[in-house]
Amino acid sequence: MGCSSCSTGKDGQPKGCKNNGTCGTDGCNKLTVFDWLSDVELPNGQEKFDCVEVRFKNSRKEFFRNTEDLTLSIGDIVATEASPGHDIGIVTLTGELVKVQMKKKKQNPKAEDIAKVYRKASQKDIDVWQTARDREEPMKVKARQIAIRLRLKMKISDVEFQGDASKAIFYYTAEERVDFRQLIKEFAYEFKTRIEMRQIGFRQEASRLGGIGSCGRELCCSTWLTDFRTVKTSAARYQQLSLNPLKLAGQCGKLKCCLNYELDTYLEALKDFPKQDQKLITKKGEAVCQKIDIFKGKLWYAYEKEYNNWVELDTDAVQTILKAQREKNPVASLEEFSAEILPDKAEFENVVGQDSLTRFDKAKGKKQKRSKKKRKPTKNTNNTNNNNNKNSKRKPQKNNAKS
């Protein structure tokens, strides 16, 4: 995770700003919105929208009305209205895009009950806020120990302090209803602050904590996904996926949200396919669907009591057979409509102009043999020629001496 001005370090924190989730430029934070209207001027006579978007810990965002007409920009630390006291957050969006975000989250921009922005945070407010944030991690560990000691079936996933350190919010997950009256008493005695318990779902917990999915990327719920839609097992069936809970479940223990991403495309493609439970009646016998391929538009059928012999058919061929079946004039057999496709032979082209990878080895071996053959006769011929020349010279000398 890193913003536009700093890269990511070994521990996951940005190297430049050293803040994991509180970067002033808001470039290394979760669910960041790009203000593409920042350089566009408003028409004459139109007033600037007086609400701003403020982010708190773990991408919790809320909208506040700027009643004091403060000059706010992205990255400013402000003190906002809370109950009780005030909270400290970072401005993430201003201008007309705030109105779009409010409508997207089904909030009325003209509502009168919107909380207010008090002021820009002073240095004292920031010091109190940072001190409270440093206490959150040891508090979470201690709170889990107390919950285990009380044998409560719940998991405390996160702790968030209010900006003025007057209240601490404990986020927890539980499958059943939990009686935490004794837990709150011990928390108040141990931490000496106001306690608020807030239950969240397992998917909200995963979005707050973050992590890496099976695809190798950051979790969608912790980066860009804001609404959690229900995911059913029928989504996996339509996509021809094996119903394996280990592969279909995410880190939250629920079905992966990405199963819904391509579901509409699969449903649109399946409209051209006949029902898989419908049998094909022919004169040869009845055939049952064994397998379908949505991308290629193919279906495989097998006759009853001959399940090892599959016949490949197109969707058009199956529709033709079903039409003849409805007209009570069944076809002779499925083999009439099967398109036997022979496997394509791999044809490789000589793009680079190379015939063989071992062409140099063969050529090198031939040259060595030729060189050896050439060298032997050259040595022998030279020696024989020299001997012949010597003998020819010596013989006449000997003959002359005798004579």
N, C-alpha and C positions, 0 to 999 in steps of 0.2 A: 504494500500500500504506500503510495507516494503522491505528493501533489505536483503541480507544474514546476515548482521551484526547487524541489528536493527529491532525491531518489530514496529507495528503500534500503534500510540497514539490515544487519544480520538478525536482530531481534524483532524485526517486523515494524519498527518505528522509523519514520522518515529521518533521513540524515540531517536535513537542513533545519526544520523547525523543532525537531525532537519531541513532537506532540503526537500521540496516537489518538486521533479523533477530535482534536481541538486546534487544528491548524487555522491560522488567521485568514488564509486565503480561501479556505473551505474547499480545497482541491483534493485533499486526501481523506475526506470524510465519507460516510455512508449516505446513500440516497441524495447525492448532491444534484441540485438543479442548476442548469446553465442559464443565466439571464441573457437571452439573446435580444432583449429589448433595451439593454442598458444604454446603447448609443443612439436610440431613437427618441427624438423630442416629441413632447405632447402637443397636440393641436392647440391653437390659440383659444383661450377661454376654458380649457379643461383642467380641472384640479387634479393633482397627484393623489393616487389612492393612499389612504392614511393608515393602512394595515401593513404589518411586516411579519415575516416568518422567522421564528427564533428556534434554534436547535439546542437541545439539552443532551444529557448523556445517552450514548447508544442510539443515536438517530431519532430520539423522541423529539418531534417537532410540534409546535403549537403556534397559533396566530394571535397577535396582540395589536391593539389599536394605538397609534401614535397620537395621543391627544395633546401632548405638549409641543407638537410640531418640531421635533428634534431632527437634526440633520444626520440621518443614519445611512450607513452603507454596509455592504457585505463584509463581515469580519469584525464588526463592532461588538464589544461586550456590553450588555445592557442589563439593568435591573428591572424585572417584570413583576407584575402583581401575582401574589400567591395567597393561599389560605392555610395557615396564617403567615404573616411576614412577606418577604419577597424572595424571588428566585433569580439566579444568574444564568444567562444563556448567551449564545452567539447569534447574531443576525445572519441569516443565510439567504434571504431573498427580500427585495423591496420592489415597489412599483406595481405595474399592471399585472405582472405574472402572479403576484400574490392572490389576486382575485380569481385567476384561473385555477390555482392550486386549491383555493377554498371551495370553489364549485366542484372540483374533482373529488374532494373529500366530503362533499355534501354538507357544507357549512354556509350559512347565509352571510354574505359580506356586509349586509346592512343591519345585522342583528345588534341589539343594544347591550347584550350581556357578554360581549367580547372583553376579555381582560385588557389591561392597559400596560403601556411601557412607562415606568416611573422616570428613569433617567439613564444616562450612560454610567456604567459602573466606575466607581472611583478605585484608587489603589487599595484602599482599606477593604472594599467589597471583594476585590480580586484575591487579596491575601486570605480572607476568611473562606472564600470559595475553594481555593487551592488546598488549604489546610483540611477542609472537610473532605475533599476528594481523596486526600492521602489516607484518611481513616477508613475508607470504604472497604478495601481489600482485607485488612485484618479483622474488621467487623464481620465480613461475610464468613470467614473461617470460624470465628467464635460463635456466630449464630448457627452454623451447621452443627457444631459440637453440642450446643444446647438442644437443638431439635432432635439429634440422635439420642441424647441422654433422656429426653422426655418420651422417646419411642413414638414420634409422630411420623405418619406416612406422608411425608412431603419433602420436597427438595427446594432449598433456597438457592436460586440461580444467580441473583444479583442484588446489590444494595446501592441505592442512590440517595445522596444527601441533597437537601434543599440548599439553595445558594447561600442563605444566611445561617446555615448549620442549625436551624431550629427544629428540623424534622428529618427523619430517615425513612425512606420507602424500601421495604423488603419485597422483592418479587419472588414468587414461589410457584411451583407446579405440583399438582396433586391429582390423582385419579378419583379420589373419594373426598367427601366433606371432612374437613379437619377442624377440630376444636382447639384453637390456639389461644385461649384466654390465659392459661398459665404461661404460655410462651411469651405473650406480650408483656406480662408482669416481669418476667425475668429479663427480657430485653430492655425494658425501661430502667430496671435496677442496675443492669450491667453497663449500658451505654449512656445513661443519663441524658436522654433526649426523647422527643416525641416520636412515637412509632406508628407506622402505617403499613398494613399488610395488603398486598395487591396480588391477586392470582392471575396468572397468564397461561396461555396454552403452550403445548410443546413446540409448535411452530414459531410462536412468538419468542420462546426461549432460544431456539436456534438462531433466529434473526438477531437477537440481542448479543449472543455470544460469538456468532460467526464461525467460520470454519471452511474446509476445503471439501468439495463434493467428489463423487466417484469419477466425474468427468475431468478432474484436475483443476477446476476453476473455483473461485470463491462462491459461496452459497448465493443463490438468486435472492433468497429472502433477506440477506444481509447487505446486498449491493443495490438492487434496483426494484425488486418485487415488493409491492406495498399491500396488495390485497391477497388474502389467502382463500382461494376457492376450494370447494370440496373435491376430492379426487376419489373416484370409485374404481373398483377392480375391473369393471366393464371397459374402462379406458385401456387397460392392458390386453384384454381379450380382443378388442377391435384391432389393435396393432399387432396381433399374432405374437405376443410376448408370453414367455413361460411364467406362470404364477408362482414365482419364487420370492418369498418375503425378504430374503437376504439381499436380492438384487433390486427389488421394487421399492424398498423402504429407504428413506433418507436418514440423515443423522438425528432427526427429531423422532424417529421411530414410526412415522406415518408414511403413507405413500408419497412418492416424489411428486413435487408440483410440476415438473417438466413432462409428466405423462399427459398433461392437458394441452401442451404446446402444439402438437401435430395431430391432435385428435380430430379436429374439424376436417383436416385434409384427408384423413383415413375414412371418415364417415362419408365424405363427398365421393371418394373413389369406390366405396362399397355399394353405392347406389346402382352401379352397373352390374354388380354381381348377383346371381340368384341366391336364394337361401341355401345354406349348406346342409340343412336337414331334409331337403327335398330330394327324393330319389328320381333317377332317370329311368323310365320304363322303355325298354326296347324289345324287339322280337327275340333277341338272344337272351335277355334276362334283365333284371333290375340292377342298377349301378348306384353306388353310394359315394359321396364326396369324401376324399381322403385328405386333401391338402389344397390350399389356394396360394397364389402369389399375387399380391395386390399390385406390385410395381409392374410386373410383366403382363398382368391380366390373364393369367393361366389358372386352370383348375385341373385337378387329377381325380379321376373316378376309377373305381374298381368294381367288377361284378361281384355279387354275393357268392360266397364260397370260393372266390378266386381273388382274395385280397392281396396276393403278392404281385398280381399283374395290374399295373396302373396304366391308364390311358390319359394322355395329355390332351386337353381341349381348350379352345378359346372361349371367351364369354359369348361371342356371337354364335358359335356352334352350339353352346349349351342352350341359349335362348331359342335357337331353331329346333332343337330336340324337344324342348319343353312346349313349344308351340304345336309341334306335331303330336305331342302327347295329349295336349288339351283338345285337339281336334279328333282324338281317338284313332289316329293313324300313325302308330309308332314307327320309328325308323328301324332298319334291320339290325344295326349294331353301332357301337360307338367308334369302331375302327374306321368307319367311313369318313368321320369328321376329324380324326386325329391327324395332327400335322407332325410327322416324324422329322425332327430336325437333327441332322447329323452334326456331330461336333466339328466345329471349324478348325481347320488345320492352321497352326501358327505359321504365318508367312513373315519371315524376317528380311528386311531390306538392308542392303549394304550401303549405309548412309555415308560412312566415313571413307569408304573405299578399301576396306580391309577384308580379306578373304578368310583368314583364320587367325586365331590367337597364337597358334604355335608355328606360324609361318617363318618366323625368324629362327626358331630352333632347327627346323628342317633344313633351311637354307644354310645354316652354319655347319650342320653335320655334313652336308654334301660338299661344301667347300673344303673341309678338312680331309675328306677321302680323296678328292681330286688332287689336292696339293701333295698328299702322300704319294699318289700314283705318279704324279709328274716328277717329283723329286727323285724317285728311285731310278727311272730310266735315264735321267740326266746324269746322275752319278755314274751309272754303269757305262753309258755311252762315252762319257769323258775318259773313264779309265781304260776302256777297250781301245779307244782312239789313240790314247797316249801309248798303250802297250804296242799297238800295231805300228805306230810311228817309230817307237824305240827298236822294235824287231826289224822293221824295214831298214832302219839306219845301220843296225849292227850286222846284218847278214852281208851286205856288200863289203863291209870292212873285213869280215872274216874271209870272204872269198878272195879278196885282193891280197891278203896276207899269205894264203896258201899258194896262190899263183905266183 
